[in-house]
Amino acid sequence: MLVLRELLAEDGSIYVHVGSNVSHYVKVILDEVFGASSYINEVIWKRQTAHSDTGQGSRHMGRIHDVIFFYAKSETYTWEMQYTDYEQSYTDSFYRHVEPETGRRYRLSDITAPGGAKAEKGNPQYEFLGVTRYWRFSEQRMRELYEGGRIVQTRPGTVPAQKRYLDEMPGVPLQDIWADIRPIQSQASERRDYPTQKPETLLERIIRASSNEDDLVLDCFCGSGTTPAVAEKLGRRWIACDLGRFAVHTTRKRLLGIDGVRPFVVQNLGKYERQAWQLAEFENPDNQNARETAYRRFILELYHAAPFSGSAWLHGVHAGRFVHVGAVDAPVTLADVRSIVGEVWRAAGACPEGTGPVTAAADVLGWDFAFEMNEIAAQMAAEAKVDVRFKRIPREVLEKKAVDQGDIRFYELAALSVSHQMKQRTITLELTDFMIPPDDVPEDVRKSVTHWEQWLDYWAVDWDYRGDTFHNQWQSYRTRQDPGLQKRTVHTYEEPGRYTVLVKAIDILGNDTTKSLVVEVA
C-alpha cells in the first residue's frame, strides 16, 4: 500500500475493493498510509441479489454487498461527477408532459427570479407574453428560447415556463450506495468465467469519475482484465499486473478483442518475486553462492534428480540424463545451452555410481527461455550429438502448499511450425503444426485434444521484430461466439528490406511459443 501511494500522481486517487467482513481492518490501514483526511468515500456496492442461505433456520442476514474505499492523494484530486438514472416514480411525477410529435418527456420549470433588492444583482424586469415579472434570463435570451420552442405559455395570461427535456438531464448525482450495477449475466458478451470478474459498468464509473483521457490507470490485481479493457475503451493509458499466468492470458486475449486496440506489451517481471522468494526461503542470505546451491538442490529434489558436483553447468542427474537448473533472475539463453552441451561429454564419465547409465543427454530446467530456444538450441545440441530437452520450472514452486502436496510438474516447451511464401512485397504465413509433449500434459486435457489446432488458443505476428519488444500487429484468437482459429495470414510491406517476422502462439495452458523468420523484401 505504501508503494501504491508513492506511485500515485498528485491529482490521483485509489479505489480499494474488499469484502464487508474485512473492510474495517482495511480502513484502518488506508487511514494510516494515506491519512484520514484523504478519505473521500466508502462505497457500498450491492453486487448480488438475495441469498438462498437466509431461509428458514438461517441465523444471519443476507450478505449481498461489498465495500469500495475511495481515497485521494491530495486535495487537488481529479473528479468528474457521474450521474445515475432517475427513479421511475420521479420521472412519472415530474416529467409527466410528452411532446406528441417527438415522444420526448419534459417538465415545466419556473423561470421567474427574485425581485426588489435582489434585483440589483442582475435579475431583469420586463414584460414577456403579456406578463411582467423579474426573470432569470435577459429579454434577448428569453426571446431566443421562445423562438426555439423552449419557453411555453399554457394559456394567455399565465406565467411562461421553461421546457426541460428528460433526455437532456444528467440524472441523479452519484451517491455512495451503488445498487444499479448488476452482476455479470451468464450470457453477457463480457463474461470470461473468471471467479472474481467485475462488471465493466463498475470500472467505467470509477475510471470516468477519477481520471481524464490519456491519464494512466493502474490495476495491480487485474484478474480477467476488466480494468485495462475499460481503460482502453475510454482512451486512458493503463498498466495491469497479476501473479497468475491464467489471469495474464485472459487479460491479453480480452484486450485483443477490442476494436482498434492500441499496441501493448506483455512483460514477465516475475524474477523480482523469485528473487525475494530465494532470499527468504534459503539459508545463508549473505552468501550468494551458498544460497544458489541450496536453491538448485531444492529444484533438483522436486525434479527427483540426484545432485551432481564438479561441473559449473550440470547440477544433477535424473533417469540417466544430466540436469541443469536455470537461475531465478535470468532466462536460459543459447550461450547457456552451448556451455551445457560442451560439458556433457566430459562429465558423463564422472557420474556417481548407482544413478544409472548416463548418455549424452541433458534436461535444462528454466523459469524463462530466450526466443526459439526449443528449436535453435536443440538443433545445435543435436549437431554435437547431445539430446537436450527444455522444461519450464512452474511458478507453483513458489507456493509451499503446492510443494507439500507434490503438485509440481515440469512442462516441456512446445514446438511451432510455420510456413511462409514471398511474392514481391507480400508474405503469406501459415501455421502447419504445433506440438506439446503429451507426457507433460494433464490426462484430462490430453484426452480432449484430437488435432494439433486444438492446443492453440490464439497466435499473433510482429511483422518487423527488432529484438526489443514483441508488438501484436496481427492476431487470430478463439471466442465463445467464434471458436475457430484462422491459420493463414497475409501482410504487404511498404518498403523493401530485410525483416524479422516473429510469430507467437499461446496454447490452452497459457504458455507462449515463438518462431522467427527472416525474409528479404524486394
N, C-alpha and C positions, 0 to 999 in steps of 0.2 A: 504493500500500500504506500509505503514511503517513496518507493521508486516511481509509482504512478503519479504521485503528487509532483515530483520533480519533472516528470515528462510533460505535465500539463502546461499549455500556454497560459499567459496571464489572464486571458479572457476565456479560458477553458473551464469545463465542468466535467464531473464524473457521475455516472449512474451505476449504482451497485444493487443488483437484483439478488434477493435472498428469500428463503422460506420464512414464514411468520414465526416458526419455532426458534429461530436463531437471530431474528432481526434486532432484538435488544442488545445482544452481545456485539453485533457488528456496528450498531450505532455508537457504542462507547469507543470502539476503535477508530471510527471515522472522525468523531469529535476530537480525539487525541491527535490524529495525524493532520487533519485539515483545520482544526479549530472549530469550536462550537459556533462561532459567528459565521462560518462558511456553510452551515446547514441551510438549505433552501426549502426542501420539501421531503416529506415521507409520503410516497405514492402507494395507495392501496390498489392493487390490480386484481380484480375479480376474474380469475383465469379459468374457472371451472363452474359447471352447473352443480346442482345439489348432488351430494354423495349418496351412494346406496348403502353406506355403512352407518347411517344415522336413523335407521328404522327402529322398530320395537326392540327394546333390550339394549340399545346403544346408550353409552354413558358419556357422550361428548357431543358437542355441536358440530355441524359440518364444517370442514376446513377447506374453504374454497378460494382463498386469496393468498397472494404473495406480496412482498414488500419491495419497493424500489426506492432507495435513498438517492437524493439529488443534492450534491454538494458543488460549490464553485470555488475556484482557487482565489478569486479576488472579487471586489465589488463591481468590477467592470466586465463581468462575465457576459458572454453572448446570450441573448434571449429574444426569441421571436414568438410572441403569444400564439398559441394554437386554439382552435375552436372546435367544439363538438356540436352535433345536431341538436336542434330544439326538440323538446318533448312534444309528442303528438297533441297532447292536451293544450299545450301552449300555443301551437300554431292554429289549432281549431278555434281557440278563444280570441287570439289577437289578429290573425291573418285570415279573417273569415270572408273577405271580398275576393272575387275571382273575375278576371277580365274575360268576357265571353269570346273575344276574337283570338286571344293567345292562351288562355287557360292559366295564366300566371296568377298566383295568390299574392295579395297585398293587404296592407293596413293603412289607415289614415292617421297621420301624425300631426300633432299641433305645431303650427309654425308661428304662433304669436310669441312675443317676448315681453319681459318686464318693462314697464314704463316709469314715468315720474323721474325720481332722482337717478334711478338706474339707467334711464335712457341716455344720460350723459356719457355712459360708457360705450355708446355706439349703436344702440338699438334704434333704428329709424322709425318714424311715424309717418304714415301716408295712407291714402285711400286706395284700396285694391278690390275690384269686382263689387264696388258699392259698399265696402266695409272699411272703416277707418280703425286702425289698431297700431300698436307697436309691433314690428315684425322682426323675425330672425334674419331676414335677408334684405339686401338693398332692393330698391324698386326695379332696377335693371335686372338683377339676378332673379327676382320674382317673376318678371315678365318672361325671361328665358325658360324658367322651369314650367311656367304655364303653357308656353308655346310647345314645349317638349312633352306635354301631357303628364307632367309630374305634379301639377297643382290642380286640385279639383274642388268644385263647389257643388255640394249635393243638391242644393236648390237655391234660388235667388234670395239674397239677404243673409244666408248663413255664412259663418266664418270659413274661408277656404282652408284646406288642409293639404299636406304633402303626401303623395302616394309613395309608400315604401314597399318594394317587392321582397318577398320572402327569399327568392333565389339570389338576391344581392346582399343579403345579410350574412355576416361571417359565422354566426352561430353563438353558442354559449362559451364564454372564455373558459379555458381549461381549468378544471378543478383537480383536487388531489385524490379523488376516488374515480378509478377508471373501470367502469362496468360495461363499456361499449366495445371492448376489444375481445372478441371471442376466440376460443381455441381453434387450432387448425383442423378443418374438417377432413375426413378420410379421403375425399375425392378432390381436395384442393390441389391446384397445379403447383403450389409452392411446397407441398408436403414432401419430405425427404425420409420419413420413417426414422428420424433421429430422436433418441429419447428425450432430449432437452430442447428440442427445436422451439423457437419463439415465433409468433406471427410477425409477418413483415409490417403489418399496421402498427404494431407496438414500437418497433425500431424506427419506423418512419416518423412517428410522432416525436420521439426523443431527438432524432437527428435534425429534424426541421426546427425544433424548438431551440436547440443549443448549438447550432453551427450554421455557417453560411456556405454558399457554393465555393468549392475549392479548398475549404478547410480540411484538416486532417483528423480522421476518426480512427481510434484505436480500440480493438476488441482483443483482450488477452486470452479469452476462452471462447473462440469463435464457434465451436461445435459444428452445426450444419451450415454455417456461413451466412446466417440471416443479416448480421450487421454489415459485412462488406458488400453483400448483394444490394441491400437498400442504399448504402452509401454510394455505391457505383451508379445506381439509377438516379440518385439525387445530385449527381455531379460533384460529390465530395471525393477527396483523396482518402485512402484508408490503408491501415496495416492490420492484419488479422493473424493471430497466433493460436496454436493449440499443441499440446503434447501428444495427442492421439493421432496416429497415422490415418485412421479412418476419417477423423474429423477434417484433416487437411485434404484428403482425397475428395470427400463430399463437398467441401467448400470450393475447391478448384473446379470441379465439374459443374457446380451450380453457377459459378461466375461465367463459365464458358457458354452457358445457356442464355445469357443476357444479350439482347440485340445491341450491337455496336459497343460491346465491352472494350475498354481500353486495355492495351498490353499490360500484363502484370507478371511478376516474378515470384516463383516458389523457391524459397531458400530453406535449407536444413541447417538450423543453428543449434542442433541438439548436442554438439560437442561440449557446450558450456555446462549443460546439465550433466553430461557424462563426466566431465572434469570434476565437478562438485561431488558427484557420486563416488568417484575414485578416491578423492581426498578423504571423504567421510567413512568410506567402507573399509579401507585397508590401512594397516598399521604403518609405522614409520613415516608420518606425514612430512618430516623434514628431510627424508632421504628418498629422492625421486627414483633411484634405481631399485631400491628395496620395494617401494610401492608398486612400481610397474611389474616386478617379479611376482608379487602377491596377486596382482590383478590378472596376470597371464595364467597363473596356476588355478585361479578361480574359474576362468573361462574354460581351461582345459578340463577341469573336473566336470563342468556342465556338459562338455562335449564328450565326456567319457574317454578322455585321452590321458596317457601316461606322460609325465614331464620328460623332456629330453634336454640335456645340457651339452655344452661345448660348442654351440652354434649361436651366432647372433641373430639369425633369421628363422631358424627352425626351433620351435619351443616344445613340441610334443609329438607323440606317436599314437595313432588310432587306427585299428584294423589294418595294420601293415602299411599305413601311409603317414608321412610326416605332417605335422600341423604347424601352421604359422598363425599367431594371434595378432591382429592389427591393433594399432594404438587407438586410444579413445578419442583423440583430438585431431586425427588426420585420416583422410581416405587412403585406401590401398591404391598405389599407382603402378604404372608399367615398370618404373625403375625398381620398385619393391619386388615385383614378380621376377624381374631379371636377377636380382640378388638371391631370391629364394631358389630359383632354378639352378643358379650357379653353385649352391651349397648342397643340393640334394644328393648328387652322386658321391661327393666327398664324405657326407655324413652317413650314407647308407650302411657302411661297414661298422659304424660306431654305435649302432642301435643296441640298447641294453638287452640282455638275454631275457627270454620269457615274454617278450612283447610280440613275437611272431615275426615272420619274414617281412622284410621291408623292401619294396620295389622302388623304382624311380617314380614316386608319386607323392603328391602333397595336397592337403586341403588348406586353403587360405581363408581364414575367418576374418571378417572385417565389418565395421559398423557402416562404412560408406566405401564406394568404389568409384574410381575415375571412369569417365565415359568410355564405353565399349571395352571395358576390362574383360568381359566374358569372351569376347571374340578375338581381339588382337593379342591379349596376353596368352590365351590358350593356344593360339597359333604359334606364338613364339616358343612356348614351352614344348609344344609337340615337335618343333624342329630340333629341340635339344633332347628329344625322346624322354620327356618328363610329363607324366599325366597330372594335370593340375585341375582342381575343382575349386570354385569360388562360392563361399557360403556367407550369408549375412548374419551377423550377430543380432539377435532380435532385441528390441527395446525392453521386452519383458524381463531381461536380465537385471534391469534396474529395480524391479519390483520384488521385494522379499517374499511376498505371498506366492507369486508365480514360481520363484526358485524353490521354495519349500515344498510346493505341490508337484514339482517336476514338470511344470507346463512350459518347458523351453524347447523350441525346435529351431534348428539352424537350416534356413531355406537356401537352396542352391539358386544362383542367379539364372534368370531366364535368357533365352536367345531369340532374337528377332531377325527375320529375313525380309529384305525389301529389294524389289527390282526397280530399275529405272530406265527410261528411254529419253534421249535428247533429240529434238527436231528443231533445228535453228536455235531460237532462244526459249523454246518451250520444253519443260521437263514434265514427264509423267511418272509418278511414283505409284507403286502398288505393293501392298502387304501380301507376302506369299506364304509365310509360315510364322508361327510363334510357339515356342516350346518352353514349358515349365517341367523340370524333372519331376515325374509323377510320385516318386517316393517321398518327396518333401511337401506334398500337398495333403491336407486333411482328407480322409477317405470319403466323407460325405460330399465334399466339393468335387473330388475326382470322379465319383460315380455319376455326377450330374452333367459332366462335360463330355460331349461326343465328337466335337470338332474343334480344331485349334482356335477358330474365331471366338468361341465362347469364353476363352480365357481373357480376352481383351475387353476392357470397359470403355476406353477411348484412346485415341492416338492423336498426336499433334506434330506439326512441322515448323521448324525455323529454316527458312529458305536461304538465309545468309548468316549462318552461325559464325561468330568471330572469336570464339574461345573464351567469352566472358560470361554472358547470361543467356539462357535459353528464352527465346521470345515465341509465344504461341501466335504464329502468323496464319495458321490454318489448323482446324481440328475437326474430328468427327467423333461423336460420343453417343452412347445409348441413353434413351429416356424411357419413361414408362409409356409415353404415347408412341414412341418410335424406337423399339428395341433393336432395330437393325444397325449395322455398322458399315459405313462406306469404306471400302478397301482401296480405292483408287482416287488420286487427286492430281490436278494439273496446275502448273504455275508458269507464267511467262516473265522472264527477266527483261527489264527495260534497258540495261546496259550490258555489254559484253564483259567477260572477265572469268576469273576462277573463283568459284563459290563452294563453300562447305555447307551441305544440306544435313541438318541434324533432325532425325526422327525420334520422337519419344513416345513409347507405348506404356500405358498404365493398365496393369492386369486387375482382375477382380479381387485380388488380395491387397491392392493398393500399392504394389511395387512398381518402380519405374525401370524401364529397359530402354536403352538408347542405341541408335545405329546412325553412323555418319557416312556421307558420300561426298566425294569431291568431284565437281563437274566443271567442264570447260564450256563457257557460253560464247559462241562465235559473234 
